[in-house]
Amino acid sequence: MVGVILCTDVLGNPDPRKELLDAKRALAAAIPDVSREGAHTDEKTKYGNQDGLSFLKTILNDMDKLKRDADEREKRINQEIAQIRQDANQKEEQTVRRMETFLQETKELKHQVKVLKPLRGVAVDIRSRFFAIYRDKENLPGTGVKSVIRDGNIAAH
């Protein structure tokens, strides 16, 4: 809301009610002629009627303009909210797709572990067989050299 101060000169009257009535009449008659005075730069404190319009019509026009501005701001805010929601939905969809991909990859890796885990034991037995064969050829002492060679042969074939 904008406060407005209007000033007028009236003849002094000992009856305050009559003096107030004269001031009201003078102001009512002057309303079509009210305008901004001087080169005042603070637009928030000095208002007047626009050319060819009454003071009341100027205020009503300003109120309509403020309402249109508020409606435009609300529309812009609603558009921004809709855009943010759309972006959030897209991010959520991307996240879900990435999670599904990670779950699929995890599933595949678990399957590979199940398949390859028994092979590790086979590989260890085969490698141990090579060391046992070397020890046997070099006549190096070792416990269970023959059983390690037998287990390695079974694993390899």
C-alpha positions as CSV (number, residue, x, y, z in Angstrom):
1,M,0.0,0.0,0.0
2,V,1.2,3.5,-0.9
3,G,0.5,6.4,1.4
4,V,-0.3,9.7,-0.2
5,I,-0.3,13.2,1.3
6,L,-2.4,15.8,-0.5
7,C,-2.3,19.4,0.6
8,T,-4.7,22.3,-0.1
9,D,-5.2,25.8,1.2
10,V,-8.6,26.8,2.5
11,L,-9.9,29.9,4.2
12,G,-9.8,29.6,8.0
13,N,-13.1,29.0,9.6
14,P,-13.8,29.0,13.3
15,D,-16.1,25.9,12.9
16,P,-13.8,22.9,12.4
17,R,-16.5,20.8,10.7
18,K,-17.1,23.5,8.2
19,E,-13.3,24.0,7.6
20,L,-13.0,20.2,7.1
21,L,-15.9,20.2,4.6
22,D,-14.3,23.1,2.7
23,A,-11.0,21.1,2.6
24,K,-12.7,18.0,1.3
25,R,-14.5,19.9,-1.4
26,A,-11.3,21.6,-2.5
27,L,-9.5,18.3,-2.7
28,A,-12.3,16.6,-4.5
29,A,-12.3,19.4,-7.1
30,A,-8.5,19.2,-7.4
31,I,-8.2,15.4,-7.9
32,P,-8.3,15.5,-11.7
33,D,-5.4,18.0,-11.6
34,V,-3.1,16.1,-9.2
35,S,0.3,15.2,-10.7
36,R,3.9,14.5,-9.7
37,E,5.7,17.6,-8.6
38,G,9.3,18.4,-9.4
39,A,12.1,16.0,-10.3
40,H,11.7,13.7,-7.3
41,T,13.5,10.5,-7.9
42,D,11.9,8.4,-5.1
43,E,8.9,6.9,-7.0
44,K,7.7,5.2,-3.9
45,T,6.6,8.4,-2.2
46,K,5.4,10.8,-4.9
47,Y,2.5,9.7,-7.0
48,G,-0.1,11.5,-9.1
49,N,-2.6,11.0,-11.8
50,Q,-1.5,10.1,-15.3
51,D,-2.2,12.5,-18.1
52,G,-5.9,12.7,-18.9
53,L,-6.9,10.3,-16.1
54,S,-8.3,11.0,-12.7
55,F,-6.3,10.2,-9.6
56,L,-8.6,7.3,-8.7
57,K,-8.3,5.9,-12.3
58,T,-4.5,6.1,-12.0
59,I,-4.5,4.2,-8.7
60,L,-6.9,1.6,-10.2
61,N,-4.5,1.2,-13.3
62,D,-1.6,0.8,-10.9
63,M,-3.4,-1.8,-8.9
64,D,-4.3,-3.7,-12.2
65,K,-0.6,-3.5,-13.2
66,L,0.5,-4.9,-9.9
67,K,-2.0,-7.7,-10.2
68,R,-0.8,-8.6,-13.7
69,D,2.8,-8.5,-12.4
70,A,1.9,-10.8,-9.5
71,D,0.1,-13.1,-11.9
72,E,3.1,-13.2,-14.2
73,R,5.4,-13.9,-11.3
74,E,3.1,-16.7,-10.1
75,K,3.0,-18.2,-13.6
76,R,6.8,-18.1,-13.9
77,I,7.2,-19.6,-10.4
78,N,4.8,-22.4,-11.3
79,Q,6.7,-23.1,-14.6
80,E,10.0,-23.2,-12.6
81,I,8.4,-25.6,-10.1
82,A,7.1,-27.8,-13.0
83,Q,10.6,-27.8,-14.6
84,I,12.2,-28.7,-11.2
85,R,9.7,-31.6,-10.8
86,Q,10.4,-32.8,-14.3
87,D,14.2,-32.7,-13.8
88,A,13.7,-34.6,-10.5
89,N,11.6,-37.2,-12.3
90,Q,14.3,-37.6,-15.0
91,K,17.0,-37.9,-12.3
92,E,14.9,-40.5,-10.5
93,E,14.5,-42.5,-13.7
94,Q,18.2,-42.3,-14.4
95,T,18.9,-43.5,-10.9
96,V,16.5,-46.4,-11.2
97,R,18.1,-47.4,-14.6
98,R,21.6,-47.2,-13.1
99,M,20.5,-49.3,-10.1
100,E,19.0,-51.9,-12.4
101,T,22.3,-52.0,-14.4
102,F,24.3,-52.4,-11.2
103,L,22.0,-55.1,-9.9
104,Q,22.4,-57.0,-13.3
105,E,26.2,-56.6,-13.2
106,T,26.2,-57.8,-9.6
107,K,24.1,-60.8,-10.5
108,E,26.5,-61.6,-13.4
109,L,29.5,-61.3,-11.1
110,K,28.0,-63.6,-8.5
111,H,27.3,-66.1,-11.3
112,Q,31.0,-65.9,-12.4
113,V,32.1,-66.4,-8.8
114,K,30.0,-69.5,-8.5
115,V,31.4,-70.8,-11.8
116,L,35.0,-69.9,-11.2
117,K,35.3,-70.7,-7.4
118,P,35.6,-74.4,-8.0
119,L,38.2,-73.8,-10.7
120,R,40.5,-72.1,-8.1
121,G,40.9,-75.3,-6.2
122,V,41.6,-77.1,-9.5
123,A,44.2,-74.5,-10.4
124,V,45.9,-74.8,-7.0
125,D,46.0,-78.6,-7.2
126,I,47.6,-78.4,-10.7
127,R,50.2,-75.9,-9.6
128,S,51.0,-77.9,-6.5
129,R,51.5,-80.9,-8.8
130,F,54.3,-79.1,-10.7
131,F,56.1,-78.3,-7.5
132,A,55.7,-81.9,-6.2
133,I,57.0,-83.2,-9.6
134,Y,60.0,-80.9,-9.3
135,R,60.7,-82.1,-5.7
136,D,60.3,-85.7,-6.7
137,K,62.8,-85.3,-9.6
138,E,65.4,-83.5,-7.5
139,N,64.9,-86.0,-4.6
140,L,64.0,-83.2,-2.3
141,P,62.2,-84.1,0.9
142,G,58.5,-83.3,1.1
143,T,55.4,-84.8,2.7
144,G,52.8,-86.4,0.5
145,V,54.6,-85.7,-2.8
146,K,53.0,-88.7,-4.5
147,S,49.5,-87.8,-3.2
148,V,49.9,-84.2,-4.4
149,I,51.0,-85.4,-7.9
150,R,48.0,-87.8,-8.0
151,D,45.5,-85.1,-6.9
152,G,47.0,-82.7,-9.5
153,N,46.7,-85.3,-12.2
154,I,43.1,-85.9,-11.3
155,A,42.4,-82.2,-11.3
156,A,44.1,-81.6,-14.7
157,H,42.4,-84.4,-16.4
